[in-house]
Amino acid sequence: MTTAETVEFLTGGLRPHECRSCGTCVLVKKNSIQHTSIQWTSSPAESCPVFADADGPSALLDTCPKLADSIGDAVRDGELAVADG
């Protein structure tokens, strides 16, 4: 895989999404209803209240449930498309 192909594979289809709960902006791609790719554009522990309030290292959190809900709402509202249809 060439560098251009790698970059496209890793970043293709990512769209900006602002969390409806806290306003944190991330890049999101819905590969399917079950699979969501999220690329943080800032440190989650500094920009997301859920990550900031984590009892342990924020790297151990799977995701922010409020962000997941916000992404789900955006899909339902037609603001974010699912890649497989």
N, C-alpha and C positions, 0 to 999 in steps of 0.2 A: 504494500500500500504506500503510495507516495505521500508526501507531507500535505499536499492540497487535499487528497482524498481523506487523510486522517482528520484534518481540520473540518472538512465537510461532514464527516461521520460524527464527530463530537459536537459540532455546533449547528449543523443544518436543521432548520425547522424550529429553533429556539425563538420564542417570542417574549417580549417583556410583559411581566404581570406584576401589578401592585396589589399586595395583600389588602383585602378589604377590612381587616381588623387593625393592622398597625401601620400600613403604608409602605412596608419594606418592598423594594423592587427586586425581583428575581427574573431569570430567564427560564422559560418553561416550554417543554414539548410533550404533548400527550401522544405517545406512541400507540396506545390502545386505551380502552377504558380502565384497565387494570394497571398499566405502566405509565408512570409520569417521570420525565427527566427534569431535574431542577438544577440550575446553575446559579449559585449565589453570586451577586455582583458586589457584595460587601461581606464583612465578617458577620455570620449569623449571631454570634454572642454579643455583638455591638449594635446590631440593627433590629433584631427580633426579640421582643420582650419574653417570649416563651424560652428561647435559647438563653437569654440573659439570666433568667431566673432558675436555670437548671441547677439541681443539687450537686451534680458531678460535672465532669468535662462535657461541654456541649457536643463534642464529636460523638458521644455515645447516644445522642438522640437521633432517632430515625428521621423524623421531620417534625415540623410544627403542625399540630392538628388544625389550627386556625388557618394556616396557609393552605393546607390540603383542602379544607372546606371552601376557601376562597377560590381555589383553582377549580374545584368541582362546580361551584356556582357559575364561574366564567364559562365552563363547558356547557352547562345547562342553558345559560343565557345566550349561547352562540358567539361569545366573544373569543373563545379559544377552541380551535378545531382539534379533533382527534385524527391522527395521521391515517389510521386504517379505516376511516369512514365515519 
